[in-house]
Amino acid sequence: MIDWSETHLSIRDAFRRFVDAELKPNLEAIEHGDLPPYELMRKMSATFGLRDMAAMKFQADIAKAKARRERGEADKPREPRANPAAGEELAMRMIPIIELSRYSPGMVTALGVSMGLTANAIMSKGTIEQKERWALDLLTLDKIGAWAITEPGSGSDAFGAMHSTARRDGDGYVLSGSKTFITNGPYADTIVFICKLDEGNDPKDRKVLSFVLDKGMPGLTQSKPLRKMGLHASPTGELFLDGVRVGRDRLIGETEDVQARDGAKDTFASERTGVAAMALGIVEQCRMLCIDYAKTRVQFGRPIGEFQLVQLKLAKMEVARMNIQNLVFRQIELAGAGRGMTLAEASACKLYCAQAAMEVCLEAVQLFGGNGYMAEYQVEQLCRDAKVLQIYGGTDEIQISQIARNLLST
């Protein structure tokens, strides 16, 4: 794939019209936290048929799973095989991410965690009954989801420093602990809570399990949104669990043999590759704003675009845009070939895209000068939003470590 098709461009233009009509007029309220993004997310999903498509795909997948169970067949990992439709499906998912990221990367984050990370955690490891009970509502945005792994004392060492626990209690469990920096945490209806099974053994040897929680359960407290540097359209909060009692039906997979470590690694890979589309939207918008500004801003009697140092900034932005777009195209081609990026490849993808987006945003602010530091100019917001791409889903330092370990193990 070397460029977007006419169909892709038509879909892109339709999303741009939606952004112009629905997002931009509400952007200030969303970015100031006065308006949670969820109703607008639902409207977008309904407008473009994403809700109906998600429901149809879910019902088809569940029907196949039930048929396999009736035949006594166990679920087997799918063998990689070419599937052009999968590539096209991924392209159609990436276009909205790119377009929304031009104005509100925070909304993309809220959307991705709910429909993506949280729903996929249940769809990949949950039982059929658990998928029907929780996943469909997440995929259609009837419910908002949160994926809770980070704790106050952990970050990059998510599992090693994890203190949240599950203790067996009869046929069920008692959950305790706290989580922080949880996307959608303040408003989530459905929460995938990741913790360690406390059997009185050394914490480093404990199993890691995932449970599904519902808003309002006794002992579960969801904080108000936290104040943060950027991504204001993505509500972030803390979760506190004080003796939350759950049945085995809320343990993902309904068995302790389904450990959350492998599922979390798959989630990290998915989250990291998703950064490419977000970075592309941010870079495209900064590039467009800077080109317009360089043509119209006059200093020393001529447009600043005539100065070579400004031209250098624009040229570097175009190089970054081309490279990131090619990584997006690579993901689409891999999906069409029945493959995906390995964790190390996903880490390399995230590392480059996050750094490139941040560099472009900083150069955009510099090109705008004093105006770029003012909130009324969009490059200020995009610069704040871009920084988190180097932090969440694994910091740049963790990506480097992951890539290096992979290289040294071959």
C-alpha positions in Angstrom: 0.0 0.0 0.0 1.5 3.3 -1.1 -1.5 5.6 -0.7 -5.1 5.9 0.4 -7.7 4.6 -2.1 -10.6 6.7 -3.4 -12.9 4.9 -1.0 -10.5 5.7 1.9 -10.5 9.4 0.9 -14.3 9.5 0.7 -14.5 8.1 4.2 -11.9 10.5 5.4 -13.8 13.5 4.0 -17.0 12.3 5.7 -15.2 12.2 9.0 -13.8 15.6 8.4 -17.3 17.0 7.9 -18.4 15.3 11.1 -15.4 16.8 13.0 -16.2 20.2 11.6 -19.9 20.0 12.5 -19.8 18.2 15.8 -16.4 18.2 17.4 -14.9 21.6 16.6 -17.9 23.6 18.0 -17.6 21.7 21.3 -13.8 21.4 21.4 -13.3 24.1 24.1 -15.9 22.5 26.4 -14.4 19.1 25.9 -10.8 20.2 26.4 -11.7 22.1 29.6 -13.3 19.0 31.0 -16.8 20.7 31.1 -18.2 18.1 28.6 -17.2 14.4 28.9 -16.6 13.1 25.4 -18.8 10.0 25.5 -22.0 11.3 23.9 -20.1 12.7 21.0 -18.3 9.3 20.7 -21.6 7.5 20.6 -23.0 10.0 18.0 -20.0 9.3 15.8 -20.3 5.6 16.2 -24.0 5.7 15.2 -23.5 8.2 12.4 -21.0 6.0 10.6 -22.6 2.7 11.4 -19.7 1.6 13.6 -22.1 0.6 16.3 -24.1 -1.7 14.0 -21.0 -3.2 12.4 -19.5 -4.0 15.8 -22.7 -5.6 17.0 -23.0 -7.7 13.8 -19.4 -8.9 14.0 -19.8 -9.7 17.7 -22.9 -11.8 17.0 -21.2 -13.7 14.2 -18.1 -14.4 16.4 -20.3 -15.6 19.3 -22.3 -17.8 17.0 -19.1 -19.5 15.7 -17.8 -19.9 19.3 -21.1 -21.5 20.4 -21.0 -23.9 17.4 -17.5 -24.9 18.3 -18.5 -25.6 21.9 -21.4 -27.7 20.8 -19.1 -29.8 18.7 -16.7 -30.1 21.6 -14.0 -28.3 19.8 -11.5 -26.2 21.8 -10.6 -22.7 20.6 -7.4 -22.8 18.7 -5.1 -19.9 17.7 -5.8 -18.9 14.2 -3.2 -19.7 11.7 -1.9 -16.6 9.8 -3.4 -16.4 6.4 -4.0 -13.7 3.9 -7.2 -11.8 4.4 -7.5 -8.5 2.4 -10.8 -7.8 4.2 -8.9 -7.6 7.5 -6.6 -5.0 6.1 -9.4 -2.9 4.7 -11.2 -3.2 8.1 -8.1 -1.9 9.9 -7.8 1.0 7.4 -11.4 2.0 8.1 -10.7 1.9 11.9 -7.5 4.0 11.5 -9.1 6.8 9.4 -11.3 8.0 12.3 -8.4 7.9 14.7 -6.2 10.0 12.4 -9.0 12.6 11.8 -10.0 12.9 15.5 -6.3 13.1 16.5 -6.0 16.3 14.4 -8.2 18.0 17.0 -8.7 15.8 20.1 -6.2 13.0 20.7 -7.8 12.7 24.1 -11.1 11.6 22.7 -9.2 8.9 20.7 -7.6 7.7 23.9 -11.0 7.5 25.7 -12.5 5.7 22.7 -9.6 3.3 22.3 -9.5 2.2 25.9 -13.2 1.6 26.1 -13.9 -0.1 22.7 -10.3 -1.4 22.4 -8.3 -2.4 25.5 -11.2 -3.1 27.8 -13.4 -4.9 25.3 -10.5 -6.9 23.8 -9.4 -8.1 27.3 -12.8 -9.8 27.7 -13.1 -10.9 24.0 -9.6 -12.5 24.0 -9.7 -14.4 27.3 -13.3 -14.4 28.5 -15.9 -17.1 28.3 -18.8 -16.9 25.9 -21.1 -15.9 28.7 -18.7 -13.1 29.9 -18.4 -11.8 26.3 -22.2 -11.6 26.1 -22.5 -10.1 29.5 -20.0 -7.3 29.1 -18.2 -7.0 25.8 -21.0 -6.2 23.4 -22.0 -3.1 25.4 -18.4 -1.9 25.3 -18.1 -2.5 21.6 -21.2 -0.6 20.9 -20.4 2.2 23.4 -23.6 1.5 25.3 -21.2 1.2 28.2 -17.9 2.9 28.8 -14.9 0.7 29.8 -11.6 1.1 31.8 -8.6 -1.2 31.8 -6.9 -0.9 35.2 -3.3 -2.0 35.6 -1.3 1.0 36.7 -0.9 1.6 40.5 0.5 4.6 42.5 3.7 2.7 43.2 4.1 1.1 39.8 4.4 2.4 36.3 6.9 0.8 33.9 7.2 -2.1 36.4 3.5 -2.8 36.2 3.6 -6.4 37.4 6.6 -6.4 39.7 5.3 -3.4 41.7 1.7 -4.5 41.7 0.1 -4.6 45.2 -3.6 -5.0 44.4 -4.7 -8.4 45.5 -7.4 -11.0 45.1 -8.0 -13.4 48.1 -10.1 -16.5 47.7 -13.3 -16.3 49.8 -15.4 -19.4 49.5 -16.5 -19.8 45.9 -15.4 -16.2 45.1 -12.8 -13.6 45.8 -12.2 -10.4 47.8 -10.4 -7.7 45.9 -8.4 -4.9 47.4 -6.0 -2.2 46.2 -5.9 1.0 44.2 -5.2 2.0 40.6 -4.2 5.4 39.2 -3.9 7.1 35.8 -6.9 5.0 34.6 -8.4 6.3 31.4 -12.2 6.6 31.7 -11.8 5.7 35.4 -14.2 8.4 36.7 -17.1 7.5 34.4 -16.5 3.8 33.5 -19.4 1.4 33.7 -17.3 -1.7 33.2 -13.7 -2.1 34.6 -11.2 -4.8 33.9 -9.2 -4.9 37.2 -5.8 -6.6 37.1 -4.3 -7.9 40.4 -2.3 -10.6 42.0 -3.7 -13.7 43.7 -2.7 -13.6 47.3 -2.1 -17.2 48.6 0.3 -16.1 51.3 3.3 -16.6 49.0 6.0 -14.2 47.8 4.3 -11.4 45.8 6.8 -11.9 42.9 5.6 -15.5 42.5 1.9 -14.7 42.5 -0.5 -15.4 39.6 -1.8 -12.3 37.9 -5.6 -12.4 37.3 -8.2 -10.1 35.7 -11.7 -9.5 37.0 -14.6 -7.6 35.5 -16.2 -5.0 37.8 -19.3 -2.9 37.4 -19.8 0.7 38.5 -21.4 1.0 41.9 -20.3 -2.3 43.4 -19.9 -2.1 47.2 -16.3 -1.2 48.1 -15.5 0.3 44.7 -14.8 4.0 44.6 -14.1 6.0 41.4 -12.4 9.3 41.8 -13.2 12.6 40.1 -11.1 13.3 37.0 -7.5 14.2 37.7 -6.0 17.4 36.4 -3.2 16.8 33.9 -0.9 18.4 31.3 -2.8 17.3 28.2 -5.4 14.9 26.8 -8.1 16.9 28.6 -10.8 15.2 26.5 -9.8 11.9 28.1 -11.0 11.7 31.7 -8.4 10.1 33.9 -8.9 9.0 37.4 -8.1 6.7 40.4 -9.9 3.5 41.5 -10.0 2.3 45.1 -11.1 -1.2 46.1 -11.8 -2.0 49.7 -12.9 -5.6 50.1 -14.9 -5.8 46.9 -16.5 -9.3 46.9 -16.9 -10.9 43.5 -17.9 -14.4 42.2 -15.9 -16.6 40.0 -18.1 -15.5 37.1 -16.2 -12.1 37.2 -12.8 -13.8 36.9 -11.9 -13.5 33.2 -11.9 -17.0 31.8 -13.5 -18.2 35.0 -10.3 -20.1 35.9 -7.1 -19.1 37.6 -5.2 -20.8 34.8 -6.0 -17.8 32.5 -3.3 -15.4 33.7 -3.4 -11.8 32.8 0.3 -11.4 32.0 0.0 -12.8 28.4 -3.2 -10.9 27.8 -1.6 -7.7 29.0 1.3 -8.2 26.6 -1.1 -8.5 23.7 -2.9 -5.4 25.0 0.4 -3.5 25.1 1.2 -4.5 21.5 -2.2 -3.3 20.3 -1.9 0.0 22.3 1.6 0.7 20.9 0.7 0.1 17.3 -2.3 2.4 17.7 0.0 5.3 18.5 1.0 5.5 14.9 -2.4 6.6 13.7 -2.7 9.1 16.5 0.8 10.5 15.8 -0.1 10.8 12.1 -3.1 12.9 12.8 -1.2 15.2 15.2 1.7 15.6 12.7 -0.6 16.3 9.7 -2.4 19.0 11.7 0.7 20.7 12.9 2.2 20.6 9.4 -1.0 22.1 7.9 -1.1 24.9 10.5 2.6 25.7 10.1 2.4 25.9 6.3 -0.5 28.3 6.5 1.2 30.3 9.2 4.5 30.4 7.2 2.7 31.8 4.2 0.8 34.5 6.1 3.0 35.6 9.0 5.2 38.5 7.9 8.4 39.5 9.6 11.2 41.7 8.4 9.0 42.7 5.4 8.4 39.2 4.1 6.5 35.9 4.9 8.5 33.8 7.3 8.2 30.8 5.0 11.0 32.5 2.9 13.5 32.0 5.7 15.6 28.9 5.4 15.4 27.9 9.1 11.6 28.0 8.8 11.8 25.9 5.6 14.0 23.4 7.5 11.2 23.0 10.1 8.6 22.4 7.4 10.8 19.9 5.6 11.4 17.9 8.8 7.6 17.8 9.4 7.0 16.4 6.0 9.7 13.7 6.5 8.1 12.7 9.8 4.6 12.6 8.2 5.8 10.4 5.4 7.6 8.0 7.8 4.6 7.7 10.2 2.2 7.3 7.3 4.3 4.4 5.9 4.2 2.7 9.3 0.4 3.0 9.3 0.3 1.6 5.8 2.6 -1.3 7.0 0.1 -2.2 9.7 -2.7 -2.3 7.2 -0.7 -4.5 4.8 0.3 -6.8 7.7 -3.4 -7.2 8.7 -4.3 -8.0 5.1 -1.6 -10.7 5.2 -3.0 -12.2 8.3 -0.2 -10.9 10.5 0.5 -8.3 13.0 3.5 -6.6 14.5 5.4 -8.5 17.2 5.7 -6.8 20.6 9.3 -5.6 19.6 8.1 -4.3 16.3 5.2 -2.5 18.0 7.6 -1.0 20.5 9.8 0.3 17.6 6.8 1.7 15.9 5.6 3.5 19.1 9.1 4.8 19.9 9.6 6.4 16.5 6.0 7.8 16.1 5.8 9.2 19.6 9.2 10.9 19.4 8.5 12.2 15.9 5.1 13.6 16.9 6.7 15.4 19.9 9.5 16.9 17.8 7.1 18.1 15.2 4.8 19.7 17.9 7.8 21.5 19.6 8.9 22.8 16.2 5.4 24.0 15.4 5.3 25.9 18.7 8.7 27.4 17.9 7.6 28.4 14.4 4.6 30.2 15.7 6.8 31.9 18.3 4.9 33.7 21.0 1.6 32.9 19.4 2.5 29.2 19.6 2.7 29.4 23.4 -0.8 30.9 23.6 -3.8 28.5 24.1 -5.8 30.2 21.4 -3.4 28.7 18.8 -4.0 24.9 18.4 -0.3 24.0 18.3 -0.2 24.7 22.0 -2.8 22.0 22.7 -1.4 19.5 20.3 2.1 19.9 21.9 0.6 19.1 25.3 -1.4 16.2 24.0 1.5 14.7 22.1 3.8 14.3 25.1 1.8 11.5 26.6 2.5 9.3 23.5 6.0 9.0 25.0 4.7 7.9 28.3 1.5 5.7 28.2 1.5 2.2 26.8 5.2 2.1 28.0 7.6 4.9 28.2 10.3 5.6 25.5 12.8 4.0 27.8 10.7 0.8 28.0 10.3 0.6 24.3 14.1 0.9 23.9 14.6 -1.9 26.4 12.0 -4.1 24.7 13.6 -3.6 21.2 17.1 -4.2 22.6 16.2 -7.4 24.4 14.6 -8.7 21.3 17.7 -8.0 19.2 20.0 -9.5 21.8 17.9 -12.7 22.1 18.2 -13.6 18.4 
